Amino acid sequence: MTPSLKKGVAYALACSAIAGIGLAATNPYHLQVMTFIGINSLLALGLNLLMGYAGQISLGHAAFYGIGAYTTAILTATYGLSPWLSLPMAVAAAALVAFLVGMPTLKLSGYYLGMGTLGFGMIAFIVFREWDGVTGGASGFVGIPPLAVGPLNLSSGRNYFYLVWGVLLVAILVCRRIIDSRTGRALRAIHDSENAARAVGVGTMHLKLQVFVFSAAVAALAGFLYAHYVSFISPGTFDFLMSVRMVTMVVIGGMASIWGAILGASLLTLLPEWLHAFSDLEMVVYGLIMMGVMIVMPQGLTRGILDLYERARERHER
């Protein structure tokens, strides 16, 4: 089976699995959790393209998530604009801010780049919290209208589940096309050695800025979906801890792996739900699980699971 055929089969299986889950799930809570997994997977997918393939660290990506959410909230709830018209504006706002922020910060590298993006994320959080007259301040922003297509209301659990995962599948397809293109090969070259990539004619700064803007646009899209799903947003959702959580999704799932980003997002979304029984020890147990995964599978769950499979097959062949 050729690599392209394998990818096509994996994509078809993913579509079938999502359709089956949507039809089989009858509990609204389960549909809600799966919807949040889809939104978090979008966040991890865009950031994985930046970190896993281009090798650029971002510790302020929750800011773009917040820009997407707040832009659509303000345009729809305050000014009465249609949510569908606010969508391109929310994505464009995040992309523009990413371009302006990326121009100076992407000249940095390593920990310095991480600190630069962290500073931007903190500034965005302060704006969300202190600009009371526009964002609602620390109390949050209420009254965000639900999404609808004509008479069809998408706010119900199953409809929104299909919307979010449909968007995610399209995003996966787009990211896969980028990764398999010349741009994707250039991004991997930058990840391995930026100086070597520059020496063979790769426009490193231009490509880093492109992928930074693209990942910000994907985060804004996730923010749009989140805002219209919960109908209420507050600055705490888009703080530094959320940026760290996004990075953790990428690292735990497996760097430079599209399906790894989704696996990492799924795990980090489900773990808090599973750990409610531990009450006050929830964060301790959560941290221990994360440490255990990284010790046993330092390259992430995807690579770790594949390695285990390869070892089991080798033992079976013997």
C-alpha positions in Angstrom: 0.0 0.0 0.0 1.4 3.4 -1.0 1.9 6.2 1.5 -0.8 8.3 -0.1 -3.2 5.4 -0.1 -2.5 4.8 3.6 -3.2 8.4 4.4 -6.5 8.2 2.4 -7.6 5.1 4.2 -6.7 6.7 7.6 -8.7 9.8 6.7 -11.7 7.7 5.5 -11.6 5.7 8.8 -11.5 8.9 10.8 -14.6 10.3 8.9 -16.4 7.0 9.5 -15.5 6.9 13.2 -16.7 10.5 13.7 -20.0 9.8 11.9 -20.5 6.7 14.0 -19.7 8.4 17.3 -22.2 11.2 16.4 -24.9 8.7 15.7 -24.2 6.4 18.7 -23.8 9.1 21.3 -27.1 9.9 23.0 -25.8 11.5 26.2 -25.5 15.3 25.8 -22.6 15.4 28.2 -20.6 12.9 26.1 -21.4 15.0 22.9 -20.2 18.1 24.8 -16.9 16.5 25.8 -16.3 15.3 22.2 -17.1 18.8 20.9 -14.5 20.3 23.2 -12.0 17.6 22.1 -12.6 18.8 18.5 -12.0 22.4 19.4 -8.9 21.6 21.3 -7.7 19.4 18.5 -7.9 22.4 16.1 -5.7 24.4 18.6 -3.2 21.6 18.8 -3.2 21.1 15.0 -2.3 24.6 14.2 0.4 24.8 16.9 1.8 21.5 15.9 2.5 22.9 12.4 4.4 25.7 14.0 6.3 23.8 16.7 6.5 20.2 15.4 7.3 21.0 11.7 8.8 24.5 11.8 10.5 24.1 15.2 9.3 27.5 16.5 8.2 27.8 20.1 5.1 29.8 21.0 4.0 30.3 24.6 1.3 32.9 23.9 -0.9 31.1 21.4 -3.9 31.3 23.6 -4.0 35.0 22.7 -5.0 34.2 19.1 -7.6 31.8 20.5 -9.0 34.7 22.5 -8.8 37.2 19.6 -11.0 34.9 17.5 -13.5 34.4 20.3 -13.7 38.1 21.4 -13.8 39.4 17.9 -16.8 37.3 16.9 -18.5 38.0 20.4 -18.2 41.7 20.0 -19.3 41.8 16.4 -22.3 39.6 16.9 -23.5 40.4 20.4 -22.6 44.1 20.5 -23.1 45.1 16.9 -25.6 42.5 15.7 -23.6 41.1 12.9 -24.3 37.7 11.5 -21.9 35.1 13.1 -21.0 33.8 9.6 -19.9 37.3 8.6 -17.9 37.7 11.8 -16.0 34.5 11.1 -13.6 35.8 8.4 -13.2 39.0 10.4 -12.2 37.0 13.5 -9.7 34.9 11.6 -8.4 38.0 9.7 -8.0 39.9 13.0 -5.9 37.1 14.5 -3.9 36.7 11.3 -3.1 40.5 11.2 -2.0 40.5 14.9 0.1 37.4 14.3 1.8 39.1 11.3 2.5 42.2 13.4 3.8 40.2 16.3 5.7 37.7 14.2 7.7 40.2 12.3 9.9 41.1 15.2 9.6 38.1 17.5 10.4 35.4 14.8 13.8 37.0 14.4 14.5 35.4 17.8 15.0 31.7 18.4 14.8 29.1 21.1 14.0 30.3 24.6 14.2 34.0 23.5 11.3 33.3 21.0 9.4 31.6 23.8 9.8 34.6 26.1 8.8 37.0 23.3 5.5 35.1 22.6 4.9 34.7 26.3 5.1 38.5 26.7 2.5 38.9 23.9 0.2 36.4 25.4 0.3 38.2 28.7 -0.4 41.6 27.1 -3.4 40.1 25.2 -4.7 38.6 28.5 -4.5 42.0 30.2 -6.4 43.6 27.3 -9.1 41.0 27.6 -9.4 41.5 31.3 -9.1 45.3 31.6 -10.9 46.6 28.6 -14.3 46.4 30.4 -16.3 48.5 28.0 -15.5 46.3 25.0 -14.7 42.8 26.3 -16.7 42.7 29.5 -13.6 42.7 31.6 -13.0 40.1 34.3 -16.8 39.4 34.5 -16.7 38.0 31.0 -18.8 38.5 27.8 -22.3 37.2 27.7 -25.1 36.9 25.1 -23.1 35.4 22.2 -25.7 34.1 19.7 -25.7 30.4 18.6 -24.9 29.4 15.1 -27.7 28.6 12.7 -28.0 27.8 9.0 -31.5 29.0 7.9 -34.0 27.2 10.1 -31.4 24.7 11.3 -30.1 25.5 14.7 -26.6 24.3 15.2 -26.5 24.9 18.9 -27.8 21.4 19.8 -25.2 18.8 20.9 -25.2 16.5 17.8 -25.3 19.3 15.2 -22.5 21.2 16.8 -20.5 18.1 17.2 -20.7 17.4 13.5 -19.9 21.1 12.7 -16.7 21.1 14.9 -15.4 17.8 13.7 -16.3 18.6 10.1 -14.2 21.8 10.4 -11.4 19.7 12.0 -11.3 17.2 9.2 -11.0 19.9 6.6 -8.2 21.5 8.7 -6.4 18.1 8.8 -6.7 17.8 5.0 -5.3 21.3 4.5 -2.4 20.7 7.0 -1.6 17.4 5.3 -1.4 19.1 1.9 0.9 21.8 3.4 3.2 19.2 5.0 3.4 17.1 1.8 4.2 20.1 -0.3 7.5 21.9 -1.0 6.5 24.3 1.8 6.3 21.4 4.2 9.7 20.1 3.2 11.1 23.6 3.7 9.5 23.8 7.2 11.2 20.5 8.2 14.5 21.8 6.9 14.1 24.9 9.1 13.3 22.7 12.0 16.5 20.6 11.5 18.8 23.6 10.9 17.7 27.1 10.0 21.2 28.0 8.9 21.5 25.0 6.6 18.0 25.8 5.2 19.0 29.4 4.5 22.2 28.2 2.8 20.3 26.2 0.2 18.0 29.1 -0.6 15.0 28.7 1.7 13.4 31.9 2.7 13.4 31.1 6.4 11.9 34.3 7.8 9.2 34.4 5.2 8.2 30.8 5.8 8.3 31.1 9.6 6.0 34.1 9.4 3.6 32.3 7.1 3.3 29.3 9.4 2.9 31.6 12.4 0.1 33.5 10.8 -1.6 30.2 9.6 -1.4 28.7 13.1 -2.9 31.9 14.6 -5.7 31.8 12.0 -6.5 28.2 13.0 -6.5 29.1 16.7 -8.9 32.0 15.9 -11.2 29.6 14.1 -11.2 27.4 17.2 -12.0 30.5 19.3 -15.0 31.3 17.0 -16.4 27.8 17.5 -15.8 27.9 21.2 -17.5 31.3 21.7 -20.7 30.4 19.8 -20.9 27.0 21.5 -20.7 28.2 25.2 -22.3 31.6 24.6 -20.0 33.1 27.3 -16.3 33.8 27.3 -14.0 35.2 30.0 -10.3 36.1 30.1 -9.4 33.1 32.2 -10.0 30.8 29.2 -7.2 32.5 27.2 -4.5 32.9 29.9 -0.9 31.7 30.1 -2.0 28.3 31.4 -4.1 27.7 28.3 -1.0 28.4 26.2 1.0 25.9 28.2 -1.8 23.4 27.9 -1.8 23.8 24.1 2.0 23.2 24.0 1.5 20.1 26.2 -1.1 18.7 23.8 1.4 18.9 21.0 4.3 17.4 23.0 2.3 14.7 24.6 0.7 13.6 21.4 3.9 13.7 19.4 5.7 16.5 17.6 5.4 16.6 13.9 2.4 14.3 13.8 -1.1 15.4 12.8 -2.8 12.5 14.4 -0.5 13.0 17.4 -1.9 16.5 17.9 -5.4 15.1 18.0 -4.4 12.3 20.4 -2.7 14.8 22.7 -5.7 17.1 22.6 -8.1 14.2 23.4 -6.0 13.0 26.3 -5.7 16.5 27.9 -9.4 17.2 27.5 -10.5 13.8 28.9 -8.0 13.6 31.8 -9.7 16.4 33.9 -13.0 14.7 33.4 -11.6 11.3 34.6 -9.8 12.8 37.6 -12.8 14.5 39.3 -12.9 11.6 41.7 -9.5 12.7 43.2 -10.9 16.0 44.2 -8.1 18.1 45.8 -5.4 15.8 44.4 -6.6 16.1 40.8 -3.8 18.4 39.7 -1.2 16.2 41.5 -2.4 13.0 39.7 -2.7 15.0 36.4 0.9 16.0 36.7 2.1 12.5 37.6 0.4 11.1 34.6 2.0 13.7 32.3 5.4 13.0 33.8 4.9 9.2 33.4 3.9 9.6 29.7 7.0 11.7 28.9 9.4 9.4 30.8 8.0 6.2 29.1 7.3 7.8 25.7 9.6 10.9 25.4 8.7 11.3 21.7 5.0 11.4 22.4 2.2 9.0 22.4 2.0 8.5 18.7 5.6 7.5 18.2 5.6 5.5 21.5 2.5 3.5 20.4 4.0 2.8 17.0 7.3 1.7 18.6 5.4 -0.7 20.8 3.6 -2.1 17.8 6.8 -2.6 15.9 8.5 -4.4 18.8 5.4 -6.7 19.2 5.4 -7.5 15.5 9.2 -8.2 15.5 8.7 -10.6 18.5 5.8 -12.3 16.7 7.8 -12.8 13.5 10.6 -14.4 15.5 
